[in-house]
Structure formats: C-alpha cells, structure tokens
C-alpha cells in the first residue's frame, strides 16, 4: 500500500467518524482511481465492497449505489473471472441495496427498481468473462439464480421468474414456480404456469433444463404430486413432447399437436413456442413460410403438416403414424395420448373473466 493510499484511507475513516458522508464518498472515488492507476484490481474491489456496505449501514444509499456500480466496473476492467467470492459479494450487495428510495414520490420512480443498473452491469460482466457460449449470450446461470432468489424473497415474482429462466437450477425454479402459482395464480392454472416455462425453454433449445424442471414441478406440486403421464392433459402433452423431441420426427410432433389441440388453445402464446420448437427440432419452416394464421397450428389444421410428415416417413420406414407414435412414447404413453383429451374428458378452459395473465419472459430486462 502506497503512502498516498494509506493517508487517503485514514481521511475517509475520519470522514465517516464525523458523519461527513459526501467527503467520504469522494474519498472512495479518489481511492478507486489511484488503485486503478496502479492496476491493483483485487485491492480496489475489496475496498469498494467494504465501502458499499458502509454506506448502506448509514442509509447513504445514493453513495452506495454509485460505489456498487464502480465495484462492477472494476470487475469489467480487470476481467475478473467468475468465482464464488465474487458471486457472494454481488448477491450480498443486491440483497442489501433497496429497490426503492424513501424519497421516491413520482409514480414512474416507484415502478423502477433502483438496482437495475447494478444488476445489468453485473450480468454484462458475467457475459464478458463467460467460458461457455451460453454464458456469453445470457450471463452466468448461477448469478441469475442468486438474483432470482433475492427477488423471490422480496415477493417480486415476475422479476424472479425472469432470472430463474436464465439459471440452470431446476429444483429451485420448480419450488419457486409452485409458490408463484399458489400465490398469484388461480387454482386451475397450476398446469399453465409450468407449461409456459417448459415451452419457452424448449423453444430456446434448453431441452435438459426444461425436462428436469417439468419432472421436479410435477413431483412436488401438491395438486399433482406424482409422475407423468397423469390425468392432466396439458402436463401429459409436455411430457410426451419431451419424449418426442429426441426423435426429431415431424410425424410424431404433428400427431401430438393434433391430439392435444384443445389444451394447446388454452393459451394463444403456446402457438409461437410450438412454432419455434418445430423449427428447432423438427425442421419445420419458419412461421412466415407457413402461410399466416397461427403458424404451426394454422398449418396443422389445414392438414399440411400431417401430409408432409407422412411423406417424410414414407422414405424412412413402413410404419404407420400410430406405430411411430407408439414406438416413441411407449404403449402406455400412446394410449394416454390418444385418450387424454377425448370428448369424455375435455380440459376446462379458464373463463375469460377469471383468467389472469400467466407470466412470460417477453418483458425481460435488457442486459446488453
């Protein structure tokens, strides 16, 4: 430690003792610049982290926000790799910084989480130093899980869901979704909450995470509490879709969509997810090439997908559509898929007057 840095730290300590918080804040900014000039990034980060907690402790939140953002800036400039220590610090800062300031009065200000800049910068840093392609595109999944947990503990379910979607912890996500559905949804929406998440993840090519999430949710939800397939048509559709995706056979996909058309129509947003799933896994042409309507389902209802799938299957083997589906799902699964949505046991659509908006990731925070 240089003599100048040592003297500056003593001055900052004296400022805090005398409650001269503005001067202390400026002192920490000077300290940041001096340590940066000496490339002492680790020492700089230690002191900034301590400073953030100091200012939070005395309710000097504006100074705390500024220094928290400088802390992440130091991570950027030093290209500090992801570690448990850094993630612990980011989580602690996120947890202790207030989402709102006491003097926020305007309606617009009340709707803005004051931590959003800190959060975005943190995720950008994790993207920059990411080792895997997915991390460079979406940010570190463990960081997303930690931020999701903070939002969950604050009962900010919508923000928590956005970050759980970008995590890789299916157990935590399933537990969260169960509570989210019970607190914010209607009783009859227990299948819609998991369907939204699973279909979005399938559409985003995150097959393993989606399949694991579906299994855990169905096992732990008190209204389901069991293995798949079961008596709930939409859950069965998700289960069979997870079995169909590895086959890459359009005939199986089209038969499933056709069989479960009624439950799929419970939420019009499912159409877009299934279009993307068809493109990603079953070589379906993009939505624009499908001729309008609802893309996948519009094409299906005109019989085009089934015809194409049948033609595709002709040159592969001599099995019928039903035999293909039976082989992919197994005997029990085939019977369930065939009878799950028959006229004697139709799903109950949610009345429009009682339907609540099931959350999606459409309003995700910009991270780049």
C-alpha positions in Angstrom: 0.0 0.0 0.0 1.4 3.4 -1.0 1.7 6.2 1.4 -0.8 8.3 -0.6 -3.4 5.5 -0.4 -2.8 5.0 3.3 -3.3 8.7 4.0 -6.5 8.7 1.9 -7.9 5.8 3.8 -7.3 7.5 7.1 -9.0 10.6 5.9 -12.0 8.5 4.7 -12.2 6.9 8.1 -12.2 10.3 9.8 -14.9 11.5 7.4 -17.1 8.6 8.5 -16.4 9.2 12.1 -17.5 12.8 11.7 -20.5 11.8 9.6 -19.1 13.7 6.6 -20.5 11.2 4.1 -20.2 13.3 1.0 -16.5 13.7 1.7 -16.1 10.0 2.4 -17.8 9.2 -0.9 -15.5 11.4 -2.8 -12.5 9.9 -1.0 -13.5 6.4 -2.1 -13.8 7.7 -5.7 -10.2 9.1 -5.4 -9.1 5.7 -3.9 -10.7 3.9 -6.9 -8.8 6.0 -9.4 -5.4 5.6 -7.6 -5.7 1.9 -7.3 -6.8 1.6 -10.9 -3.7 3.6 -12.0 -1.5 1.0 -10.1 -3.5 -2.0 -11.5 -4.3 -3.1 -8.0 -7.7 -4.5 -9.0 -8.2 -7.0 -6.2 -7.4 -4.5 -3.5 -9.6 -2.0 -5.3 -12.5 -4.4 -5.3 -12.0 -5.3 -1.6 -12.2 -1.6 -0.6 -15.2 -0.8 -2.8 -17.2 -3.8 -1.5 -16.4 -2.6 2.1 -17.4 0.9 1.2 -20.7 -0.1 -0.3 -21.7 -1.9 2.9 -20.5 1.0 5.0 -22.8 3.5 3.2 -25.7 1.1 3.3 -25.3 0.8 7.0 -25.7 4.5 7.5 -28.6 4.8 4.9 -26.5 6.7 2.4 -28.0 4.8 -0.4 -27.1 7.1 -3.3 -23.4 6.8 -2.5 -23.8 3.0 -2.0 -25.4 2.7 -5.5 -22.6 4.7 -7.1 -19.8 2.7 -5.4 -21.6 -0.6 -6.2 -21.6 0.3 -9.8 -17.9 1.2 -9.5 -17.3 -2.2 -8.0 -18.8 -3.9 -11.0 -16.8 -1.6 -13.3 -13.7 -2.8 -11.6 -14.7 -6.4 -12.4 -15.1 -5.4 -16.0 -11.8 -3.6 -16.3 -9.8 -6.3 -14.5 -11.7 -9.1 -16.4 -12.1 -10.7 -13.1 -13.2 -14.4 -13.6 -16.4 -15.7 -12.0 -15.8 -17.1 -8.6 -17.9 -18.0 -5.5 -16.4 -15.0 -3.7 -17.4 -12.5 -6.4 -20.9 -14.0 -6.7 -21.3 -13.9 -3.0 -20.4 -10.2 -3.0 -22.7 -9.3 -5.9 -25.6 -11.2 -4.2 -25.0 -9.5 -0.9 -24.9 -6.1 -2.5 -28.1 -6.8 -4.4 -29.8 -8.1 -1.3 -28.9 -5.1 0.9 -29.4 -2.3 -1.6 -33.0 -1.0 -1.5 -35.2 -1.5 -4.6 -36.8 1.9 -3.9 -35.6 5.0 -2.1 -37.6 6.5 0.8 -38.0 9.9 -1.1 -39.3 8.3 -4.3 -42.6 10.0 -4.9 -43.4 10.1 -8.6 -45.4 7.1 -9.9 -42.8 6.4 -12.5 -40.0 6.4 -10.0 -41.9 3.9 -7.8 -42.0 1.4 -10.7 -38.3 1.4 -11.3 -36.0 -0.9 -9.3 -33.1 1.3 -8.3 -30.8 -1.7 -8.5 -31.4 -2.3 -12.3 -28.2 -0.6 -13.4 -26.1 -2.6 -10.9 -27.9 -5.8 -11.9 -27.4 -5.2 -15.7 -23.7 -4.3 -15.3 -23.2 -7.4 -13.2 -24.7 -9.7 -15.8 -22.8 -7.9 -18.6 -19.6 -8.6 -16.7 -20.5 -12.3 -16.4 -21.2 -12.4 -20.1 -17.9 -10.8 -20.9 -15.9 -13.4 -18.9 -18.1 -16.3 -19.7 -16.3 -19.6 -20.6 -19.3 -21.2 -22.4 -21.3 -19.9 -25.3 -24.5 -19.9 -23.3 -22.8 -17.8 -20.6 -21.6 -15.3 -23.2 -25.1 -15.0 -24.6 -27.2 -15.0 -21.4 -24.9 -14.4 -18.5 -23.7 -16.7 -15.7 -26.6 -19.1 -14.7 -25.5 -19.1 -11.0 -25.6 -15.3 -10.9 -29.1 -15.4 -12.4 -30.1 -17.9 -9.8 -28.8 -15.7 -7.0 -30.5 -12.6 -8.3 -33.7 -14.7 -8.8 -33.6 -15.8 -5.2 -33.2 -12.2 -4.0 -36.3 -11.2 -5.9 -38.2 -14.2 -4.7 -37.5 -13.4 -1.1 -38.8 -9.9 -1.8 -42.0 -11.4 -3.3 -41.1 -9.9 -6.7 -42.3 -13.0 -8.5 -42.1 -11.6 -12.0 -38.5 -10.4 -11.8 -37.6 -13.7 -10.0 -39.1 -15.7 -12.8 -37.1 -13.9 -15.5 -33.9 -14.7 -13.8 -34.8 -18.3 -12.9 -35.5 -18.8 -16.6 -31.8 -17.9 -17.3 -30.5 -20.1 -14.5 -29.8 -23.9 -14.6 -31.2 -24.9 -11.2 -34.4 -26.8 -11.9 -35.0 -27.7 -8.2 -35.0 -24.0 -7.1 -37.0 -22.9 -10.2 -39.6 -25.6 -9.6 -40.0 -24.7 -5.9 -40.4 -21.0 -6.9 -43.0 -21.8 -9.7 -45.1 -23.8 -7.2 -45.2 -20.8 -4.8 -45.7 -18.3 -7.6 -48.7 -20.3 -8.9 -50.2 -20.7 -5.4 -49.8 -17.0 -4.5 -50.5 -15.3 -7.8 -52.5 -17.7 -10.0 -55.9 -19.4 -9.8 -56.1 -23.0 -8.6 -56.9 -24.2 -12.1 -53.7 -22.6 -13.5 -51.2 -25.0 -11.9 -50.5 -26.5 -15.3 -50.3 -23.2 -17.2 -47.5 -21.9 -15.1 -45.2 -24.9 -15.8 -46.3 -25.1 -19.4 -45.3 -21.5 -20.1 -41.8 -22.1 -18.6 -41.2 -25.5 -20.2 -42.3 -24.5 -23.7 -40.2 -21.3 -23.5 -37.2 -23.4 -22.5 -37.8 -25.9 -25.3 -38.1 -23.1 -27.8 -34.8 -21.7 -26.5 -33.1 -25.1 -27.1 -32.7 -25.7 -23.4 -34.1 -29.2 -23.5 -32.4 -30.8 -20.5 -33.3 -27.9 -18.2 -36.9 -27.9 -19.3 -37.3 -31.7 -18.9 -35.8 -31.6 -15.4 -38.0 -28.7 -14.4 -41.1 -30.4 -15.6 -40.3 -33.6 -13.6 -39.5 -31.7 -10.4 -42.5 -29.4 -10.6 -45.0 -32.3 -11.2 -43.4 -34.3 -8.4 -43.6 -31.6 -5.8 -46.7 -29.6 -6.6 -49.5 -30.6 -4.1 -52.2 -30.7 -6.8 -50.1 -33.1 -9.0 -47.7 -34.9 -6.7 -46.9 -37.7 -9.0 -45.1 -39.0 -12.1 -46.1 -38.4 -15.7 -48.2 -39.3 -17.5 -51.2 -38.5 -15.3 -54.8 -37.3 -15.5 -53.9 -33.7 -16.6 -53.9 -33.3 -20.4 -51.6 -30.3 -20.7 -49.0 -31.9 -18.4 -49.2 -35.1 -20.5 -48.6 -33.0 -23.6 -45.5 -31.5 -22.2 -44.3 -35.0 -21.1 -44.9 -36.5 -24.4 -43.3 -33.6 -26.2 -40.2 -34.1 -24.1 -40.1 -37.7 -25.4 -40.8 -36.7 -29.0 -38.1 -34.0 -29.3 -35.1 -36.5 -29.2 -36.7 -38.5 -32.1 -36.6 -35.4 -34.4 -39.6 -36.9 -36.3 -42.1 -34.5 -37.6 -44.8 -37.1 -37.8 -44.7 -37.6 -34.0 -44.7 -33.9 -33.3 -47.6 -33.3 -35.6 -49.6 -36.1 -34.1 -49.1 -34.8 -30.6 -50.1 -31.3 -31.5 -53.1 -32.6 -33.3 -54.1 -34.8 -30.4 -53.7 -32.0 -27.8 -55.1 -29.2 -29.9 -57.8 -28.4 -27.4 -55.5 -27.9 -24.4 -52.9 -26.0 -26.5 -55.6 -23.5 -27.4 -56.0 -22.6 -23.7 -53.2 -20.0 -24.2 -52.6 -18.4 -27.6 -48.9 -17.8 -26.8 -48.3 -21.6 -27.0 -48.6 -21.3 -30.8 -45.4 -19.2 -31.0 -43.5 -21.5 -28.8 -44.5 -24.6 -30.7 -43.7 -22.9 -34.0 -40.1 -22.3 -32.7 -39.9 -25.9 -31.3 -41.0 -27.2 -34.7 -38.3 -25.2 -36.4 -35.5 -26.1 -33.9 -36.1 -29.8 -33.6 -38.4 -31.0 -36.4 -37.1 -29.0 -39.4 -40.4 -27.0 -39.7 -40.1 -24.0 -42.0 -40.3 -20.5 -40.3 -43.6 -19.1 -39.4 -43.7 -16.7 -42.4 -43.5 -19.7 -44.7 -46.5 -21.3 -43.1 -49.0 -19.0 -44.7 -50.1 -16.8 -41.8 -52.6 -17.6 -39.1 -51.1 -19.2 -36.0 -48.2 -20.6 -38.0 -47.8 -24.2 -36.7 -51.4 -24.7 -35.7 -52.8 -22.9 -38.6 -50.8 -25.2 -40.9 -51.7 -28.2 -38.9 -55.4 -27.5 -39.0 -55.2 -27.4 -42.8 -53.7 -30.8 -42.8 -50.4 -29.7 -44.3 -48.0 -30.7 -41.6 -49.5 -34.2 -41.3 -49.2 -34.7 -45.1 -45.6 -33.5 -45.1 -44.9 -35.7 -42.1 -46.4 -38.7 -43.8 -44.4 -38.1 -46.9 -41.3 -37.7 -44.7 -42.0 -41.0 -43.1 -42.6 -42.9 -46.3 -39.0 -43.0 -47.3 -37.7 -43.8 -43.8 -39.7 -46.9 -43.0 -43.1 -48.6 -43.5 -44.5 -47.8 -40.1 -47.9 -46.1 -39.7 -48.2 -42.7 -37.9 -49.8 -44.6 -35.0 -47.0 -47.1 -34.8 -44.4 -44.3 -35.0 -46.1 -42.5 -32.1 -46.4 -45.8 -30.1 -42.7 -46.5 -30.5 -41.7 -43.0 -29.4 -44.0 -42.8 -26.3 -44.3 -46.5 -25.4 -47.6 -48.4 -25.1 -48.9 -46.6 -22.0 -47.9 -43.2 -23.3 -49.6 -43.9 -26.7 -52.8 -44.9 -25.0 -52.7 -41.8 -22.7 -52.0 -39.5 -25.6 -54.9 -41.0 -27.6 -57.4 -40.7 -24.8 -56.2 -37.8 -22.7 -58.3 -35.2 -24.5 -61.2 -37.2 -25.8 -64.8 -35.9 -25.6 -65.5 -37.7 -22.3 -62.7 -35.9 -20.5 -62.2 -32.5 -22.1 -60.0 -29.9 -20.4 -61.8 -27.0 -18.7 -60.7 -23.7 -20.4 -60.3 -20.8 -17.9 -63.2 -18.4 -18.2 -62.0 -15.1 -19.8 -63.4 -13.1 -16.8 -61.3 -15.1 -14.4 -58.1 -15.6 -16.5 -55.0 -13.9 -15.2 -52.0 -13.2 -17.3 -49.6 -16.1 -16.9 -46.1 -14.5 -16.9 -43.7 -14.8 -19.8 -40.2 -13.5 -20.5 -41.4 -11.1 -23.1 -40.6 -8.1 -20.8 -37.1 -9.3 -19.9 -34.6 -6.7 -18.8 -32.2 -5.6 -21.5 -28.8 -7.0 -20.5 -26.6 -5.7 -23.3 
